[in-house]
Amino acid sequence: MADIYEKVIDLFRRRGYVWPSGEIYGSVAGFIDYGPLGAMMKRRIEDTWREFYVIREGYYEIECPTIGIEPIYLASGHLKGFSDKMFECPHCHEFFRADHVAEEYEIQNAQALSKERLAEELKDKKCTACKQPLGDVAVFDFNLMFGTSIGPGGQRKGYLRPETAQGIFTDFGRLLRFYRDSLPFGTVQIGRSYRNEISPRQGMIRLREFTQAEAEIFVHPDEKNHPNFSRYADYRMPLFGIEQQQENLEAVTLTMREAVDSGLVASEYVAYYLAVTHDFMIRIGVDPTKIRFRQHLPDERAHYATDCWDAEYHSSRFGWVEAVGIADRTDYDLAAHAEVSGEKMTVFIQYPEPRLERRCAIVPKMGKLGPRFKNRAKEVGEKIAASVPKDGGTTIEFDGEEIFIEGEFFEIRDEEVLVQGEEVRPHVIEPSYGIDRLCYAVLEHAFHQDEVDGEMRTVLRLPPAIAPVQVAVFPLMNRDGLDVIARQITEAIRAERILAEYDDSGAIGRRYRRQDEIGTPYAITVDYESKDDDSVTLRERDSMQQIRIRIDEIPSTIRKLIRGEIPFSRD
């Protein structure tokens, strides 16, 4: 359906799913409001994500501030490297992401090209806005973080977080103690992140404020076989690997066991979370025929990552859209924070049996260090003990400078030591979900139109567990006690913590169509027979089948239908 995007957007706005933020003042691209139905659906998707990661995987959730102090982003690399390549059109003076414009002109791997190469590629192209020739444009880096100041007078510089992950990394020491100093363990966070996008023109696909759901799973660097891999070992899904991309082939469908054994996926841990992601996306209503997992090419994968995949869905307007990233980030993040903060960011792994090892110990001579460094002698001694001597001495960092300590201030001893274990810096497996992009995928893929009794019916085929309103209750007429029965049924359903909507406005057919359009999976009609036989008509959205059901069975039946415990059937 060529114009599905416009129809979906129109439905979003009319029915209270999503609309532009600050609309009465003209709004600004990259910001949206979730309306009453959109906010509820989004919460249901987030809670389904928690079912996967918190309830089933056992990874506890934390919540960190959305503003972080500068050292966090100095360590993470965001201050230096979190930027997009941008240029300004010399005619209309609009700013654009250079790689996005290049991609519109089908320039391959534009994201990986240098600024100079992008400028050269765009030289003979036209501006995508004003259609004038670009000519010689200057492509430059634009940092995407929103800056702010903390405290009166801007005493400390801060930034709105560009991702939720850094709060988990900075909490590593406390989380390690919470998990009783053992590997593996994981922690999750769902919350707002912010990126000052250059020219967001893709609605919910590219926002300046968005919701992420991220899991950081800390594992032993030499132990990347997932303890529960058997759960997904035979799970089949489409994988668009490096070879398939380079040879212009279709994605291959493999089991996770086959993917790991063939070397396509680096480890069981990565394969496990590829499968979890695919399972989750289908559960919330993303069309399984429009999902693929694309492996990062060598020139786009971060230098520190062992393996990285994007879960993508196909959109009628935007083509393949990245919704989730799954990566083995090695120890990059913890090592970076250890360097800036001075914290070890390691786990002590005890050996099954103590080992005798010969070691070269550096022993500082405190009697000589005292007169020279006074009350700082102990600190200097610790730095000397942790250093590597060479050329008659050793070099340490002291008050921000490197100083040379002569060999007379320490001695080197070769000794046999009983070693109980070792300090290990964990590797991190990170599935990172873009909740807003997934919300759009669910809504677009759920949108259908069919003809019923000579009229076009619009229906959102949302999974019952994701639908914002899960059951509607109609009195056939708003009199003769039918309305009283319908309201009693509504309250009984709500008592089961199920969102039921009472609706007595308009003809019954129109009410069905209205609920179909917002995705309500079930509707209950109270008619005159209900007063005699204590039963009502239960209708299923997609098939429009109807059955009679006793009133006292309604709450438990609706609950089981929503959970998928029973099918909808006339029998």
URWOBEL-V246570 format. One record per backbone hydrogen bond with DSSP energy under -1.0 kcal/mol. NH is the residue of the N-H (numbers start at 1). CO is the residue of the C=O. E is the energy in kcal/mol with one decimal. If there is no record, write none. Layout:
<<NH | CO | E> <NH | CO | E>>
This chain:
<<4 | 1 | -1.5> <7 | 3 | -1.7> <8 | 4 | -2.9> <9 | 5 | -2.7> <10 | 6 | -2.3> <11 | 7 | -2.2> <12 | 8 | -2.7> <13 | 9 | -2.0> <14 | 10 | -2.5> <15 | 11 | -2.5> <17 | 12 | -2.8> <19 | 33 | -2.2> <21 | 31 | -1.5> <25 | 22 | -1.9> <26 | 23 | -1.8> <27 | 22 | -1.6> <31 | 28 | -1.2> <33 | 19 | -3.0> <35 | 17 | -2.0> <37 | 16 | -1.9> <38 | 16 | -1.6> <39 | 35 | -3.0> <40 | 36 | -1.1> <41 | 37 | -2.5> <42 | 38 | -2.6> <43 | 39 | -2.0> <44 | 40 | -2.1> <45 | 41 | -2.1> <46 | 42 | -2.4> <47 | 43 | -2.6> <48 | 44 | -1.9> <49 | 45 | -2.1> <50 | 46 | -2.1> <51 | 47 | -1.8> <52 | 48 | -1.6> <53 | 49 | -2.6> <54 | 50 | -2.2> <55 | 50 | -2.2> <56 | 51 | -2.0> <57 | 52 | -1.2> <59 | 53 | -2.2> <62 | 188 | -2.4> <68 | 159 | -2.7> <70 | 157 | -1.7> <72 | 69 | -1.2> <74 | 70 | -1.6> <75 | 71 | -2.3> <76 | 72 | -2.1> <79 | 73 | -2.1> <81 | 77 | -3.2> <82 | 78 | -1.3> <83 | 81 | -1.6> <84 | 142 | -2.1> <86 | 140 | -3.3> <87 | 96 | -2.1> <89 | 94 | -2.7> <93 | 89 | -1.3> <96 | 87 | -2.5> <98 | 85 | -2.6> <101 | 97 | -2.0> <102 | 98 | -2.3> <103 | 99 | -2.2> <104 | 100 | -1.7> <105 | 101 | -1.1> <106 | 103 | -2.0> <107 | 102 | -2.2> <112 | 109 | -1.3> <113 | 110 | -1.3> <118 | 114 | -2.5> <119 | 115 | -2.3> <120 | 116 | -1.9> <121 | 117 | -2.5> <122 | 118 | -2.2> <125 | 122 | -1.9> <127 | 132 | -3.1> <131 | 127 | -1.4> <134 | 125 | -3.0> <135 | 123 | -1.3> <137 | 135 | -1.1> <140 | 86 | -2.8> <142 | 84 | -2.2> <144 | 82 | -2.0> <148 | 158 | -2.6> <150 | 156 | -3.3> <154 | 151 | -1.7> <156 | 150 | -1.8> <158 | 148 | -2.6> <159 | 68 | -2.3> <160 | 146 | -2.4> <161 | 66 | -3.4> <169 | 165 | -1.8> <170 | 166 | -2.6> <171 | 167 | -1.1> <172 | 169 | -1.5> <175 | 171 | -2.6> <176 | 172 | -2.7> <177 | 173 | -1.7> <178 | 174 | -2.1> <179 | 175 | -2.2> <180 | 177 | -1.7> <181 | 176 | -2.9> <185 | 218 | -1.7> <187 | 216 | -1.8> <188 | 60 | -2.2> <189 | 214 | -2.1> <191 | 212 | -2.2> <193 | 210 | -2.8> <194 | 161 | -2.7> <195 | 208 | -2.0> <196 | 144 | -4.1> <197 | 195 | -2.4> <205 | 202 | -2.3> <208 | 30 | -3.1> <209 | 30 | -1.1> <210 | 193 | -2.3> <212 | 191 | -2.8> <213 | 433 | -2.0> <214 | 189 | -2.6> <215 | 431 | -2.1> <216 | 187 | -2.7> <217 | 429 | -2.6> <218 | 185 | -3.2> <219 | 427 | -2.7> <223 | 220 | -2.1> <229 | 226 | -1.7> <231 | 228 | -2.0> <232 | 229 | -1.6> <235 | 232 | -1.6> <237 | 254 | -1.8> <239 | 252 | -3.5> <240 | 293 | -4.0> <245 | 241 | -2.0> <246 | 242 | -2.8> <247 | 243 | -2.4> <249 | 244 | -3.2> <252 | 239 | -2.6> <254 | 237 | -1.8> <256 | 235 | -1.0> <257 | 233 | -2.4> <259 | 255 | -2.3> <260 | 256 | -2.0> <261 | 257 | -2.6> <262 | 258 | -2.1> <263 | 260 | -1.1> <264 | 259 | -1.0> <265 | 259 | -2.0> <269 | 224 | -1.5> <271 | 267 | -2.3> <272 | 268 | -2.9> <273 | 269 | -1.8> <274 | 270 | -1.7> <275 | 271 | -2.2> <276 | 272 | -2.3> <277 | 273 | -1.9> <278 | 274 | -2.3> <279 | 275 | -2.8> <280 | 276 | -2.7> <281 | 277 | -2.7> <282 | 278 | -2.0> <283 | 279 | -2.1> <284 | 280 | -2.0> <286 | 281 | -2.6> <290 | 287 | -2.1> <292 | 312 | -2.3> <293 | 238 | -1.1> <294 | 310 | -2.8> <295 | 240 | -2.4> <296 | 308 | -2.9> <300 | 297 | -1.8> <301 | 297 | -1.8> <305 | 302 | -1.5> <306 | 328 | -2.1> <309 | 326 | -2.8> <310 | 294 | -2.9> <311 | 324 | -3.0> <312 | 292 | -3.2> <313 | 321 | -2.0> <314 | 290 | -2.0> <315 | 319 | -2.9> <319 | 315 | -1.7> <321 | 313 | -2.8> <323 | 311 | -3.1> <324 | 311 | -1.5> <325 | 432 | -2.4> <326 | 309 | -3.1> <327 | 430 | -2.0> <328 | 307 | -2.5> <329 | 428 | -2.7> <332 | 329 | -1.5> <335 | 331 | -2.7> <336 | 332 | -2.3> <337 | 333 | -2.2> <338 | 334 | -2.2> <339 | 335 | -2.0> <340 | 336 | -1.7> <341 | 337 | -2.8> <342 | 338 | -2.0> <347 | 424 | -3.1> <349 | 422 | -3.3> <351 | 420 | -2.8> <355 | 419 | -2.7> <357 | 417 | -3.0> <359 | 415 | -3.3> <361 | 413 | -3.3> <363 | 411 | -3.1> <365 | 409 | -2.9> <366 | 364 | -1.1> <368 | 365 | -1.2> <369 | 365 | -2.1> <370 | 366 | -2.4> <373 | 369 | -3.1> <374 | 370 | -2.3> <376 | 373 | -2.4> <377 | 374 | -1.7> <380 | 376 | -2.3> <381 | 377 | -2.6> <382 | 378 | -2.1> <383 | 379 | -1.7> <384 | 380 | -2.4> <385 | 381 | -2.4> <386 | 382 | -1.2> <387 | 384 | -1.4> <390 | 393 | -3.0> <394 | 405 | -2.2> <396 | 403 | -2.3> <398 | 401 | -4.0> <401 | 398 | -1.5> <403 | 396 | -2.9> <405 | 394 | -3.5> <407 | 392 | -2.1> <409 | 406 | -1.9> <410 | 407 | -1.4> <411 | 363 | -2.4> <413 | 361 | -2.9> <415 | 359 | -2.8> <417 | 357 | -3.6> <419 | 355 | -4.0> <422 | 349 | -2.2> <424 | 347 | -3.1> <427 | 219 | -2.5> <428 | 330 | -1.8> <429 | 217 | -2.6> <430 | 327 | -3.2> <432 | 325 | -3.2> <433 | 213 | -2.9> <434 | 323 | -2.9> <435 | 211 | -1.8> <438 | 434 | -1.8> <439 | 435 | -2.4> <440 | 436 | -2.1> <441 | 437 | -2.2> <442 | 438 | -2.6> <443 | 439 | -2.2> <444 | 440 | -3.0> <445 | 441 | -2.6> <446 | 442 | -1.4> <448 | 459 | -2.2> <450 | 457 | -2.3> <452 | 455 | -3.5> <455 | 452 | -1.8> <457 | 450 | -4.3> <459 | 448 | -2.8> <460 | 516 | -2.3> <461 | 446 | -3.0> <462 | 460 | -1.8> <466 | 463 | -1.9> <467 | 463 | -2.0> <470 | 499 | -1.8> <471 | 499 | -1.1> <472 | 522 | -2.1> <473 | 501 | -2.8> <474 | 524 | -3.7> <476 | 526 | -3.3> <479 | 477 | -1.1> <482 | 479 | -1.9> <485 | 481 | -1.9> <486 | 482 | -2.4> <487 | 483 | -2.2> <488 | 484 | -2.1> <489 | 485 | -2.3> <490 | 486 | -2.2> <491 | 487 | -2.2> <492 | 488 | -2.0> <493 | 489 | -2.2> <494 | 490 | -2.3> <495 | 491 | -1.7> <496 | 493 | -1.6> <497 | 494 | -2.1> <501 | 471 | -2.3> <503 | 473 | -2.4> <511 | 507 | -2.0> <512 | 508 | -2.1> <513 | 509 | -2.1> <514 | 510 | -2.3> <515 | 511 | -2.1> <516 | 512 | -2.6> <517 | 513 | -2.2> <518 | 514 | -1.1> <520 | 515 | -2.3> <523 | 539 | -2.0> <524 | 472 | -3.0> <525 | 537 | -2.5> <526 | 474 | -3.3> <532 | 529 | -1.2> <533 | 529 | -2.7> <534 | 530 | -1.4> <536 | 549 | -2.5> <537 | 525 | -2.1> <538 | 547 | -3.3> <539 | 523 | -3.2> <540 | 545 | -2.4> <541 | 521 | -2.7> <544 | 540 | -1.7> <547 | 538 | -2.3> <549 | 536 | -2.3> <551 | 534 | -2.7> <553 | 550 | -1.2> <554 | 551 | -1.2> <557 | 553 | -2.1> <558 | 554 | -2.9> <559 | 555 | -2.1> <560 | 556 | -2.2> <561 | 557 | -2.4> <562 | 558 | -2.4> <563 | 559 | -1.9> <565 | 560 | -2.5>>
